[in-house]
Amino acid sequence: MQASKKYKNCDKPQQFYHMNSSKPAREAESHYLPQKHQLVDLFSPNDTSRSRNLSHQESNIQYCTLESSSVAASAIHGIRQSSSISLSSTTGSPASQHDSLSDNTYGSPASVSCLTEDPNDLRHKLKELETAMFRPEMDNGDSFETSFERQLLESEKWRLLEIVRGDLKQGLIACARAVADDDFMMVESLMDELRQMVSVSGEPMQRLGAYLLEGLIARLSSSGSSIYKALKCKEPTSSELLSYMHILYEVCPYFKFGYFSANGAIAEALKGENAVHIIDFQIAQGSQWISLMQALAARPGGPPRVRITGIDDSISEYARGGGLHLVGQRLSRLAESCNMPFEFHAAPLSGCDVQVEHLFIRPGEALAVNFAYQLHHMPDESVSTENHRDRILRMVKSLSPKVVTLVEQECNTNTAPFFSAIFGDPRLLHCHI
């Protein structure tokens, strides 16, 4: 008969022995088999010839030990838990008994008791068994880790939703950050909350939030350009635009505060100078210089000789209803009323295209350079291969001016590190307004 293979649910416990090549073959074999399965019990007295053949086969068996191999030890320990092989001494034909013993002598011990012809082959087989046994556990572990991380992420999102709930400002910033990170699940959750908090007919912050939320939705759907075209109003006439700009200047404190601060710095730096040259990038209507010219005209000892170079582009020309000569005429009339020597030079070009020859520099003049709401429009290395902003600043530095004034809102539109910073700055700007 053939030896029966039994696994964890076998009826009889199995015994495994570590073999040592120093023991005789028969002694080792007697240790390997349980007592009730000794070779003398496997054969009947009449089968002496087959017993001799078996004894001859036993003398050719090679034994090996892997006592120093931790891999083999751990694998055998795993085998002991997973499967076992037993020999049964039931009655049957001698031939079947001989075949059964032969199979277990040369086959099974290779995976059970280190009995093999090639130690490397044994190590390879044990490694395969170990891999097969532990792979399901590792897979389960990976699955558990993934599930745990997913649950942790979900709990973090719920915690964020609880924080921003009822806080429109924080909710808008968190939503903008989620849009920048392409976290669409978080975006959807936050937008559901924000829709309940904004209103086009509510408080100022609610109205602002409604338009900012609409902008985020447009960014996600890439429909910003079409919305801009739909919302774009009829182009005002030049006189209307000039009137609107004057109203904005009177109502909004930003322009007045910026202009007055710059004029104060210029007046302090040019104190005592008899010849003054002011270079104004983006002169617009020239309104900034009215108060400064009046202050210089009232200076003890008489007014200095003032020359202004105005740089401006075609957009302001449309608002003025004409070229820079209109600004020159206006300022000239003011200087005449103050008995102040005055010159005006027009440079009708974009600030990015200004060269030294456009500035009409004269020796002996105290130079002041003014950047009012201009540099944030000027491209730098983040948006253009030509860094116009840095070139202009280096050019101005080479002129060795007495003072350089900079008037800007706190909004980085060129090199902001992430979208929420760009989104957050206009929100804060509008809140202050």
ZALUMMI-221403 format. One line per 10 residues: number of its first residue (from 1); their letters; for each residue x, y, z of C-alpha. Coordinates in Angstrom, 3 decimals. Example, Ala and Ser with C-alpha at 12.3 -4.5 7.8 and 13.67 -1.06 7.14 Angstrom:
BEGIN
1 = as = 12.300/-4.500/7.800  13.670/-1.060/7.140
//
This chain:
BEGIN
1 = mqaskkyknc = 0.000/0.000/0.000  1.053/3.676/-0.306  1.875/5.838/2.634  -1.018/8.085/3.559  -0.382/11.880/3.719  -2.008/13.735/6.579  -2.121/17.483/7.380  -3.089/19.526/10.401  -6.229/17.508/10.986  -4.421/14.127/11.047
11 = dkpqqfyhmn = -5.449/11.650/13.718  -1.970/10.689/14.940  0.736/13.129/15.975  3.916/12.941/13.924  7.487/12.990/15.166  10.388/14.742/13.437  14.027/14.157/14.217  17.100/16.150/13.308  19.469/13.790/11.524  23.184/13.631/12.162
21 = sskpareaes = 25.491/12.090/9.607  27.697/10.685/12.360  25.041/8.124/13.230  24.896/4.830/11.333  22.280/4.594/8.660  20.059/2.155/10.486  20.296/4.035/13.776  19.317/7.225/12.089  16.460/5.515/10.335  15.195/4.006/13.569
31 = hylpqkhqlv = 15.153/7.467/15.075  13.344/8.825/12.078  10.460/6.347/12.228  8.133/6.030/15.210  8.647/2.918/17.308  5.549/1.158/16.089  6.694/1.655/12.510  10.113/-0.014/12.729  11.247/-1.833/9.628  10.865/-5.211/11.277
41 = dlfspndtsr = 7.147/-4.527/11.618  6.688/-3.505/8.045  7.460/-6.900/6.526  6.279/-10.349/7.229  8.779/-13.147/8.012  8.303/-14.491/4.498  9.531/-11.332/2.828  13.202/-11.664/3.681  14.334/-11.128/0.129  12.619/-7.787/-0.087
51 = srnlshqesn = 14.009/-6.936/3.320  17.521/-7.531/1.981  16.836/-5.289/-0.962  15.641/-2.615/1.374  18.752/-2.977/3.523  20.871/-2.556/0.403  18.972/0.601/-0.513  19.388/1.951/2.993  23.153/1.662/2.747  23.096/4.021/-0.264
61 = iqyctlesss = 21.048/6.730/1.458  22.936/9.987/2.038  22.187/12.053/5.083  22.797/15.720/5.568  22.409/18.114/8.456  21.564/21.838/8.343  21.973/22.466/12.045  23.604/25.813/11.382  20.889/26.962/8.957  18.323/29.222/10.598
71 = vaasaihgir = 16.333/29.230/7.384  15.934/25.494/7.465  15.028/25.522/11.145  12.312/28.106/10.705  10.969/26.388/7.627  10.828/23.022/9.373  9.011/24.639/12.249  6.497/25.961/9.721  6.199/22.557/8.097  5.484/21.001/11.463
81 = qsssislsst = 2.526/23.332/11.821  1.251/23.014/8.281  1.654/19.429/7.152  3.102/16.023/8.062  3.616/12.595/6.562  2.990/9.305/8.369  3.655/5.688/7.545  1.091/3.053/8.298  1.961/-0.620/8.813  -1.275/-2.014/7.568
91 = tgspasqhds = -1.519/-5.295/5.912  -0.996/-5.449/2.237  1.190/-6.883/-0.436  4.927/-6.777/0.118  5.403/-5.012/-3.169  3.094/-2.202/-2.228  4.765/-1.923/1.157  8.171/-1.757/-0.458  7.035/0.907/-2.878  5.523/2.897/-0.064
101 = lsdntygspa = 8.686/2.833/1.986  10.799/3.642/-1.008  8.676/6.680/-1.797  8.927/7.992/1.732  12.623/7.236/1.992  13.647/9.200/-1.081  10.828/11.726/-1.414  9.219/12.835/1.802  12.268/13.258/4.023  13.552/15.932/1.643
111 = svscltedpn = 10.805/18.208/2.877  10.463/16.825/6.399  13.705/15.731/8.040  16.572/17.122/5.984  17.040/13.801/4.219  18.114/14.658/0.697  20.768/14.138/-1.874  21.386/17.893/-2.422  21.434/20.353/0.505  20.974/23.297/-1.867
121 = dlrhklkele = 17.863/21.687/-3.291  16.500/21.257/0.233  17.177/24.879/1.069  15.428/25.958/-2.124  12.368/23.835/-1.395  12.170/25.059/2.187  12.335/28.638/0.951  9.486/27.954/-1.465  7.393/26.465/1.339  8.115/29.416/3.595
131 = tamfrpemdn = 7.137/31.877/0.875  3.943/29.996/0.084  2.988/29.787/3.751  3.605/33.428/4.655  2.455/35.217/1.496  -1.257/35.197/2.423  -0.416/36.697/5.802  1.645/39.438/4.174  -1.116/40.163/1.706  -3.567/40.398/4.536
141 = gdsfetsfer = -1.198/42.733/6.338  -0.875/44.979/3.300  -4.624/45.017/2.938  -4.992/45.940/6.591  -2.416/48.724/6.262  -4.169/50.152/3.216  -7.512/50.003/4.968  -6.079/51.655/8.075  -4.497/54.478/6.060  -7.757/55.023/4.205
151 = qllesekwrl = -9.680/55.249/7.470  -7.066/57.635/8.895  -7.352/59.859/5.816  -11.130/59.888/6.051  -11.006/60.835/9.731  -8.549/63.643/8.937  -10.910/65.000/6.283  -13.854/64.896/8.666  -11.744/66.723/11.264  -10.917/69.434/8.708
161 = leivrgdlkq = -14.580/69.762/7.779  -15.451/70.257/11.443  -12.801/72.985/11.764  -13.932/74.993/8.731  -17.643/74.495/9.383  -19.121/77.925/10.041  -15.848/79.715/9.223  -16.165/81.096/5.700  -12.621/82.457/5.501  -10.935/79.214/6.557
171 = gliacarava = -13.312/77.219/4.397  -12.383/79.207/1.284  -8.663/78.828/1.971  -9.012/75.071/2.606  -11.072/74.669/-0.566  -8.494/76.578/-2.612  -5.731/74.368/-1.226  -7.730/71.232/-2.072  -8.239/72.516/-5.629  -4.489/73.127/-5.942
181 = dddfmmvesl = -3.778/69.583/-4.663  -6.401/67.988/-6.977  -8.126/66.525/-3.913  -11.530/66.319/-5.571  -13.262/64.447/-2.738  -12.269/67.157/-0.273  -13.215/69.868/-2.782  -16.695/68.416/-3.158  -17.202/68.184/0.602  -15.955/71.723/1.231
191 = mdelrqmvsv = -17.999/73.212/-1.588  -21.137/71.632/-0.170  -20.390/73.419/3.110  -19.467/76.718/1.454  -22.642/76.858/-0.645  -24.620/77.084/2.582  -22.447/79.952/3.880  -22.254/82.337/0.893  -24.868/84.616/-0.635  -24.802/87.225/-3.399
201 = sgepmqrlga = -27.275/89.300/-1.381  -25.875/88.800/2.129  -23.143/90.480/4.152  -20.020/91.784/2.354  -17.976/88.693/3.248  -20.797/86.411/2.108  -20.971/88.212/-1.233  -17.214/88.075/-1.665  -17.262/84.383/-0.714  -19.937/83.697/-3.333
211 = yllegliarl = -17.788/85.151/-6.114  -14.625/83.428/-4.880  -16.465/80.106/-4.716  -17.719/80.695/-8.248  -14.129/81.283/-9.309  -13.006/77.971/-7.785  -15.805/76.129/-9.553  -14.824/77.817/-12.822  -11.213/76.750/-12.300  -12.247/73.129/-11.834
221 = sssgssiyka = -14.415/73.162/-14.954  -11.933/75.273/-16.966  -14.742/77.692/-17.796  -13.110/80.865/-16.502  -12.572/82.426/-19.923  -16.193/81.938/-20.977  -17.444/83.358/-17.651  -15.158/86.371/-18.095  -16.555/87.030/-21.566  -20.127/86.713/-20.294
231 = lkckeptsse = -19.504/89.087/-17.373  -17.462/91.622/-19.322  -19.335/94.903/-19.366  -19.614/97.370/-22.176  -16.382/99.250/-22.736  -16.764/102.735/-21.189  -15.797/105.846/-23.052  -12.603/107.613/-22.127  -14.429/110.355/-20.247  -16.479/107.789/-18.338
241 = llsymhilye = -13.392/105.762/-17.458  -11.578/108.852/-16.232  -14.558/109.734/-14.075  -14.659/106.200/-12.635  -10.949/106.296/-11.816  -11.330/109.633/-10.058  -14.197/108.281/-7.944  -12.147/105.194/-7.035  -9.211/107.384/-6.049  -11.413/109.482/-3.777
251 = vcpyfkfgyf = -13.212/106.528/-2.170  -10.414/103.974/-1.789  -7.725/104.870/0.791  -5.073/102.669/-0.795  -4.134/104.984/-3.631  -4.052/108.132/-1.499  -2.069/106.480/1.269  0.447/105.013/-1.172  0.924/108.260/-3.055  1.253/110.385/0.077
261 = sangaiaeal = 3.781/107.974/1.621  5.917/107.952/-1.531  5.775/111.750/-1.827  6.872/112.137/1.794  9.917/109.917/1.204  10.834/111.826/-1.969  10.472/115.240/-0.314  12.705/114.131/2.565  15.393/112.716/0.238  15.431/115.785/-2.036
271 = kgenavhiid = 15.525/118.346/0.768  17.900/121.162/-0.125  18.292/120.109/-3.781  17.975/122.831/-6.415  17.441/120.559/-9.420  15.114/117.597/-9.136  14.375/114.872/-11.697  11.495/112.465/-10.984  11.077/109.334/-13.139  7.591/107.875/-12.816
281 = fqiaqgsqwi = 6.926/104.397/-14.151  3.161/104.293/-14.876  2.333/107.964/-14.419  -1.356/107.527/-15.405  -3.124/110.874/-14.781  -0.180/112.411/-12.924  -2.389/112.982/-9.875  0.306/111.784/-7.456  2.555/114.792/-8.143  0.069/117.561/-7.418
291 = slmqalaarp = 0.593/117.477/-3.647  4.391/117.075/-3.973  4.743/120.036/-6.343  2.697/122.171/-3.968  4.919/121.129/-1.043  8.141/121.856/-2.982  6.810/125.251/-4.056  6.207/126.193/-0.397  9.764/125.247/0.633  11.781/128.014/2.368
301 = ggpprvritg = 14.191/129.619/-0.070  12.003/129.070/-3.072  11.032/126.065/-5.155  13.619/123.919/-6.950  13.698/123.308/-10.674  11.560/120.209/-11.244  11.607/117.851/-14.213  9.273/114.842/-14.489  9.666/111.958/-16.964  6.378/110.124/-17.309
311 = iddsiseyar = 6.294/106.518/-18.592  2.950/105.014/-19.532  1.330/102.568/-21.942  -1.655/102.692/-24.285  -4.196/101.578/-21.644  -3.821/104.777/-19.652  -3.818/106.722/-22.906  -7.334/105.456/-23.621  -8.510/106.419/-20.110  -7.058/109.908/-20.484
321 = ggglhlvgqr = -8.623/110.306/-23.889  -5.236/111.225/-25.308  -1.487/110.904/-24.989  0.934/111.868/-22.255  0.993/115.429/-23.484  -2.326/115.890/-21.626  -0.580/115.022/-18.364  2.234/117.426/-19.213  -0.181/120.250/-19.884  -1.996/119.682/-16.595
331 = lsrlaescnm = 1.181/119.619/-14.507  2.624/122.600/-16.361  -0.415/124.699/-15.475  -0.009/123.686/-11.816  3.708/124.580/-11.818  2.992/127.937/-13.394  0.459/128.716/-10.677  3.129/127.921/-8.050  5.913/129.890/-9.778  7.961/126.703/-10.144
341 = pfefhaapls = 10.402/126.023/-13.001  9.050/122.847/-14.597  9.714/120.460/-17.490  7.837/117.358/-18.573  9.190/114.556/-20.759  6.872/111.889/-22.129  7.969/108.249/-22.651  4.921/106.537/-24.200  5.973/102.894/-23.908  5.596/99.887/-21.657
351 = gcdvqvehlf = 7.747/99.733/-18.550  9.267/96.461/-19.802  10.729/98.262/-22.838  12.352/101.204/-21.068  16.023/101.803/-21.787  18.399/104.383/-20.296  18.125/106.631/-23.353  14.368/106.998/-22.735  14.938/108.626/-19.330  16.717/111.868/-20.375
361 = irpgealavn = 19.263/111.712/-17.555  21.189/114.936/-16.952  24.170/115.397/-14.665  23.731/117.557/-11.593  20.103/116.575/-10.986  18.954/114.766/-7.854  17.190/111.683/-9.147  14.071/110.061/-7.666  12.452/106.949/-9.182  8.866/105.992/-8.440
371 = fayqlhhmpd = 7.236/102.564/-8.961  3.545/102.950/-8.126  1.512/99.762/-8.637  3.816/98.809/-11.501  6.257/96.021/-10.651  3.570/93.391/-10.044  2.574/93.846/-13.708  6.140/93.380/-14.914  7.097/89.806/-15.960  9.940/88.068/-14.161
381 = esvstenhrd = 11.730/84.746/-14.687  8.677/82.751/-13.601  6.559/83.883/-16.559  9.082/84.882/-19.212  12.512/83.875/-20.449  13.388/87.585/-20.277  13.384/88.853/-16.711  12.165/92.399/-17.390  11.598/93.215/-13.736  15.158/92.488/-12.645
391 = rilrmvksls = 16.581/94.236/-15.713  14.664/97.425/-14.911  15.729/97.327/-11.267  19.396/96.836/-12.214  19.141/99.715/-14.692  17.646/102.015/-12.056  20.346/101.030/-9.572  23.033/101.940/-12.107  21.637/105.500/-12.220  22.459/105.999/-8.488
401 = pkvvtlveqe = 19.171/107.694/-7.558  18.720/109.573/-4.293  15.548/107.616/-3.522  13.456/104.818/-5.021  9.840/104.510/-3.896  7.761/101.379/-4.283  3.982/101.310/-3.874  2.418/97.842/-4.172  -0.377/95.769/-2.740  0.703/92.620/-0.901
411 = cntntapffs = -0.123/90.216/-3.687  2.442/88.030/-5.430  1.001/87.225/-8.853  4.218/85.820/-10.326  6.015/83.400/-8.016  3.463/82.402/-5.375  4.377/78.857/-4.229  0.885/77.408/-4.469  -2.568/78.381/-5.672  -4.045/78.977/-2.239
421 = aifgdprllh = -1.503/81.781/-1.606  -2.570/83.532/-4.802  -6.190/82.911/-3.864  -5.737/84.067/-0.287  -4.062/87.414/-0.969  -6.915/88.957/-3.022  -9.374/87.721/-0.399  -7.506/89.569/2.349  -7.149/92.624/0.118  -10.887/92.797/-0.495
431 = chi = -11.592/92.248/3.207  -9.490/95.313/4.099  -11.286/97.351/1.460
//
